[in-house]
Amino acid sequence: MRNADLRALLFKPTKCPQQCRHNSAVVTRRLALLRAHGLPRKIPYTHRYQLTTKGRHIVTALLAACDADVQQLTQMAA
């Protein structure tokens, strides 16, 4: 994934250069926070990032939690 790929998913397209720059800065800060937790790693000599094994486990758990229904969760807990 790249900063530009994430911007396309998170923000509406805009032609304003100031807004594009702001959106890029937002994504850069978020990537830095995620990198500090060891979720993505930067691929050397590129502008790309790749999820680590820890990142894949956490993303999988978050996606499963988003898809879960409250009734399903209470049945599993009981």
CORCOR-V43715 format. One record per residue. N is the residue number from 0. NEAR is the number of other C-alpha atoms within 12 Angstrom. Layout:
N/NEAR ; N/NEAR
This chain:
0/20 ; 1/22 ; 2/28 ; 3/23 ; 4/18 ; 5/22 ; 6/25 ; 7/17 ; 8/14 ; 9/16 ; 10/19 ; 11/13 ; 12/16 ; 13/15 ; 14/10 ; 15/11 ; 16/11 ; 17/11 ; 18/16 ; 19/21 ; 20/18 ; 21/16 ; 22/27 ; 23/24 ; 24/18 ; 25/20 ; 26/25 ; 27/23 ; 28/15 ; 29/20 ; 30/29 ; 31/19 ; 32/15 ; 33/23 ; 34/21 ; 35/14 ; 36/16 ; 37/21 ; 38/23 ; 39/27 ; 40/26 ; 41/22 ; 42/15 ; 43/9 ; 44/7 ; 45/12 ; 46/16 ; 47/19 ; 48/26 ; 49/23 ; 50/24 ; 51/19 ; 52/14 ; 53/18 ; 54/21 ; 55/17 ; 56/16 ; 57/19 ; 58/18 ; 59/15 ; 60/14 ; 61/13 ; 62/12 ; 63/14 ; 64/14 ; 65/12 ; 66/13 ; 67/15 ; 68/12 ; 69/12 ; 70/11 ; 71/13 ; 72/14 ; 73/10 ; 74/10 ; 75/10 ; 76/8 ; 77/7
